Amino acid sequence: MKTALQVSTILGSAGAYAALAYATPRTSFGLLLGLFGLAFGLYVVLLKTGLSLRLGLGVALLLRLLWLPALPAFSDDYHRFRWDGLLLTHGINPYQYRPAELLTPDSAAATPPSGAGRKLSAATRAQLRAEYPALNSPHYYSVYPPVCQLVFGAAAGLFPDSARGFVVGLRLAILLAEAATAGLLVLLLRRFGQPAHRALWYLLNPLVVLELTGNLHFEALVVSFLLLMLWLLTRGRTLAAGGALALAVATKLLPLLVLPLLLRRLQLWPLGPLVRFGLGLAGVLLLLFGPFLSLELLRNIGRSLDLYFRTFEFNASFYYLLRAAGQWYTGYNQIARLGPALALTVALGASILALTERRPTWATLPHALLLLLTLYFLLATTVHPWYLTPLVALSVFSQARYALVWSGMAVLSYAAYQTSAYTENLMLVALEYGVVLVVLALDARQGRLSAPLQSQA
């Protein structure tokens, strides 16, 4: 009976993912919601059947391989990934120019002041012309750090003439990262005396499969590098651990938030571990960012970060409440002030959490980082669903359940893509965060936020 239920659940999950990958456009929100809801329900059932770790790992791989040749259906970011990759293969710094400066829809070729356009062959210009109309940010500088750029460049170099080949190249890189994550989760759970099968909570999670493997978001690499850092720290290899964090930061800047939580664990005295960690972090960051470094790079990244905190808004929670209050009081959107103020609040929260942690250890670090990232996302002006995947990974080490619930509710934000105007349904946003905050409050009331998962040792 148990085996039959597991087989039927696995087949049902595979069918739901296949339909999502090949037969569901982003604008069909009802179909997307139904299929994702089915996948999430089957995910819960599958975990409750007592799935063995070995079988679960095999199922996790199978469900990801289903997406291998599919073009991302729910994200158009891969067009910018390919644009940056093509520039990199031709020796052009992708941080130096906005796409609109190199090419416009009605321009067969472009020659910016530096002459970068002359480096582009006719074939590459044709490829860029084909990608340009699909770019969702042609007037913004690239925001993807060097590790992402290196993967973009490698995929574009291997498949210069095929958009689908480029996507397969990126997906293989993400699959490798997810395979490393699987191994690291199992190793860390066992090291901390926790059940190894909890790794399946992350590996089989529908949001993780959809957003990382399906939509090609590089949080997959961030999670893998953060877990590698933690594994190395548990082994006392602080220099290499600093390098692992540098890889995470050079993929997405968000992992910098872990630094306050590391200070007491690395000990301010003696300085040896802290210095070695800092040297590893700084050395690898310099190695990765070095080839791109210039005054223009720093200026353009600064502009992009400023735009992010002062302009972009999507699927936010407390920020939307503050925005409404600000508009009522002043008559206009206060994001230019609220965005930086909320970011400073997160920095203050990180400092308070780091100073008030009781008995900080490497085993408690994932739980502490889970709480800190939760504060960040609750106060953020922009929360795309894939941003939440690191929370799912960290929740594996915690008693708290809200991150898993949030991973199921975040799909409601896709209602905004039903029209080209990308208009959010604030009732659905309220439903998403209402459910999440209720579960968060229950976790707090039952003591799940005050301590990480207890060791079975």
N, C-alpha and C positions, 0 to 999 in steps of 0.2 A: 504493500500500500504506500509506504513512504517512498520507495523507489519510483513508483508510477507517478506520484505527485511531483517529485523532483523532475522527472523527465518531461512531464507535461508543462511544468512551470518554465523549464529551460527552453522548450520549443516555443511556448507562448512569448517569452521574452525575445527570442531570436526573431520571431515574426513581427513583433512590435518595432524592434530596432531596424529591421529591413524596410518596413514601411516608412519609418522616419527618415531613413537614409536615402531612399530612392523614390518615394511616392508622396512626399509631404512638403509643399512649398511653404515658405515662412509666413506668407500672407494667410494661409489656412489655419487660423488660430484654433478653431474648434477641433479640427483633426489632430493638430499638434497636441493640444491639451488632452484629448482622449487617448492618444497613443502613449504619451508620456505618463499619464495617469495609470494606464494599464501596465506599463513597464515598471512603474514605481510600486504598484500593488503587488506585482509578481516578485519584485525584489524583496519586499517584506516577507511574502510567503516563503520564498526560497531560503531566506535566512532562518526562518522559524522551523524549517524542516530538518535542521541539524546537518546541513550540507558539510561534507568533509572538506578540509582545507585543500587537499590535492584536487578534488573534483571542482571546488570553487575556483581555484586558480585556472583550471582548464576552461571553465565556463567564462570567466572574465576575459581570457584571451580570445575565445571564440566570438564573443559578443563585440569585441573590438575589431577583429578581422573582417567582420561583416561590412564594415565601413570602408575598407581599404581602397577600392577604386572610386568611391563616391565623391563628387564635388560637394563641399559644405552647403547644406540646404538652408541653414538658419543664421549664417554669418557671411558677410561679404569682405571681411578683413583680409582674406587670403589674396585678394587682388593687390592690396598694398604690400603684402609680404612678397609677392612676385615682382612687383615694381622695384622694391628695394633690392631684391636679390639680383635682378637684371642689371641694375646700376652698379652693384658691387662687382659683378663679374667683368664689368668694363672699366674698372678702376675709378669709378666715380663715388665719392663719399655720399652715402644716402642721407646723411644729416645736413648736407650743405645746401640743398635746394628743395624747395617745395615742388611737387609735380607740375603745378601750373607755371612754374618758371622754366621748366625744361620742355614742356609740351602742352599744347592746348588742343581741344578737340578738332579745331580747324587748321591746325598747323602740322605740316608734313615733317618739319624738322625745326629744332630750336637751337640757338647758339647763345647761351647765357654769356655774360661779360667775361667769365673765366675761360670760355671756349670749351666747356665740358661737352657741349652738344657734338663737337667734332669727334669725340671718342666713340660715339654711337654709330654702329653700322646701320645701313638701310634696313636690314632685317630686324635689328633690335628696335629701331624707331617704329617699325610696323607693329612689333609686339607691344611696345608701350602705348601706341595709339589705340590698340585693341583693348588694353587694360584701362586706359584713362577714364572712359565713361563710367566704368564700374567702381571707381575709387570713391570711398565715402568721405574722404578728407583731402582733396587735391590742393587745398590752399593752406594746409598745415605741414609743418616739418615732421619728419618721422619721429615717433616716440618709442621705437623698439630698440632696446639696448643691444650691446655687441653680440652676446651669445645668440640672440634671435637673428641678428644680421648674418652671423656666420652660417647658421642653418639655412637661412633664406638664400645666401650666396651659393652654398653647396648644392641645394636642390635646383637652383636656377642653372648652375653650371652643368649638372648631370642631365637636366631636361630643359635645355634652352628653348626648344621649339614647341613644347607641350605643356599647356596649363594643367592638364590632368596628371601628367607625369610629375610636374612640380608638386602638386597636391599629394601624390603618393609618396614622394620623397619626404615631405614634411611629416606625413602620417607615420612613416617608418621611424623617423626620429622620435616622435612622440610615443610610439609603441615601445621603443627601446627605453625611454625614460620611465614609462609606466611599468615595464618589466623590472627595472631597477627599484622602483618604488615598492613593488610587490615584495621583492626580496628583503629590502630594508625594513618594511613594516613587520614582516615575520621575525626578522632578527631582533629588532628593538622590542617588540612585544615579549618575546621569549627572554630577552636580557632583563626586562623590567618585571618578570614574573607574571605576565598577563597572558590571557588566552590568545594564541597565535591566530585562531580563526576569526578574531575581530578584524583582521586585515581585510576580510571580505566586505565589511561594512563600507569601506572606501572603494575597493576594486570592482564591486558589482553595482555601485550606486549609479542610477540612471543619469543624474546630472553630470557626474564625472565622465561617463561614457559618451554622452551626447556632446558635451561642451569641449572636452579635451581631444578625444579621438575623432569625434564627428566634426566638430567645428574648428579644430586645429588651434586651440588656444594653448599658450606656452606656460600656463600655470602647471602643466604636467611636468615640465623641467624644474620649475620652482620647487614644487613639492619634493621631487627626487633629490635636488641639491640640499634642501633644508634637512631632510631625513639623513642624507649622507653626512652633513655637518654634525648632527646629533650623534650618529653612530661613531664618528671619529672622536667626538668629545668624550663619549663613554669609554673609549679606549685610551684616552690620554694623549691623543695625537692632535694637539692644539694648533700647530702650524698648518697641517693639512686641513683641519676643520675651518680655519680662517679662509683658506683657499676655496673650500666648498661653499661657504657663505658668499664669497665674492662671485662665484658662478651663479648663485641664486640672484644676487643683486644685479648682476650683469645680464640677467634674463628679464626680471621685473624689479623695480626699485623698492617695492613694498617690503621685502625681507629686512631692510634696514631697521624696521621696527623691533626686531629681536635684540638689537644691541643692548638696550638698557637691562634686559632680562639676563644677559650674559655676564654683566660686570661682577655681581656678587658670586656667581657660580665659578667664574675664572679667578676670583680673589684679587683684591687690590694689593695684597701683600702676602707672600712674595710676588714680585711682578713678573716672574718668568712666564707662567702660562698666558697671562694677559698680553705680554709683549710678543710672544710667539704667535698667538692668535692674530694680533694686530698686524704683524709682519706678513702673515699669510694672506690676510684680507687685503691689505694695501698692495702687496706685490702682484697678486693675481688681478686685482682691479686695474692696476696700471698696465699690466700686460694686455688685458682685454680692451681697455678704453684707449690705450696708447696710440694704435694705428689711426684712430679717428679724431684724436685730440686736436683742437684748434680753438681760437677765440670764438670763431663762428659757431662751433659745436656747443660750447658752453652757453653762448648767447641764445642759440636756437632751442636748446633743451630748456633753458630758463623760460623762454617764451611759451613753450609747450606746457610746462608745469603750471605757469601762471594762467594759461587758458583753461587748463584742467580744473584748477581750484576756483577760478573766478567766472567760468562760463558754462562748463558742461554740467548737466543735471539729468539723471535718469534713475528711476526706481529707488528713490531715496525714502527715508523714513522721517526721522526727527528734523532733518533739513527742510522737508516739505512743510512741516508744521511751522517752523521758524520763518520760512519764506512767506507763507500765508499771513503770518502775524506782521511781518515787515511790510508786505504790500498793503495791508489794511492801515498800518500806521503812517507809512511814507508815500504810498501810491505807486511804488515801483519795486522791481525785483532787487533784493539786497544781496544777491549771490556774491558780488565782488567783495563784500565785507564778511558775509557769513561763511563762505568757503574757507578763507584763511583762518578765521576765528575758530571754526570747528577743527581744522587741522592742528592748531595750537592746543586745543582742548585734548586732542588725542595724545599729543606729545606730553602734556601735563599728566594725563592718565597713565601713560607708560611709565613715567618717573615714579608716580605714587605706587603703582603696582609693583615695580621693581624694588622699591624701598620697604614695602609692607609685606612682601612674601614671607611666609613662615617656612623655615628650613628649605630653602631652594636647593634642589638637586637636579641632576640631568633627567631623572625619571619624571619630575614635576614640570619640566620645561614645556612639553607640548601642551599641557593643560593651561599653563600661564599664558603661552602665546595664543592659544585659542581665545582666552578671555580678552586679550589685548586686541587681536584682529576683529573680534566681535564688536568691541567699542569703536574701532575704526570704521567698520562698515555701517554700524548704526548711525554714525555721525557723518558719513560720506555724502557728497552731493551726487555721486554716480555709483550705482551698484549693479553692474551687469551680472547675469546669472553665473558665468564662469568665474567671477571673482571669488565666489564662495567655495570653490573646490578645495582650497587649502584648509578651510574650516572642517570640511568633511574628513580630510586626512587626519587632522589633529584631534578630532572628536573620537577617533579610534582609541586614544589613550585616556579618555575622560569618561566620567559617569554621565555627563550632561547629554541631553537628547535633542536640544533645540537646533543644533546645526544640521542634523539629519532631517528634521522637519522643514527647516529653511530650504534645504536642497530640493525638497519636494514642492514647496510653495513658489520658488523663484521662477518657475516656468510661466506663472501668470504675467510676468513682465513682457512676454512675447506678444501680448495683446496689442502693444503699441505698433507692431509692424504690419498690422492688417491693412494699413493705407500708407501711401508714400509720404504722408505728412508726419508719420511717426508720433501720433497723438496718444499719450498715455491715458489709460482708464484709471483714474484715481481711486475709484471704488475697489478695483482689483488690487491696487497697491495697498490700500487700507486693509483689505482682507489678508493679503500676504503677511504684512507686518503685525496685524492683530493676532493672527494665529501664532506667529513666531514669538511674539512678546508674551503671550499667555503661557506657552511651553517654557520659555525662559524663566518666567516668574515661578512656575511649578518646579523647575529644576532648582531655582534658588531656595524655595520653601522647603524642598526635600533634601537640601544640603549637597546637591550634585555640583554646585559651582564652587564650593569651598575647598574641595580636595579632588585630586585626580583619581583615576581608577586604582583601586587597591591591589597591591601585589598578591598573588596567590602563593608566593614562596613561603 
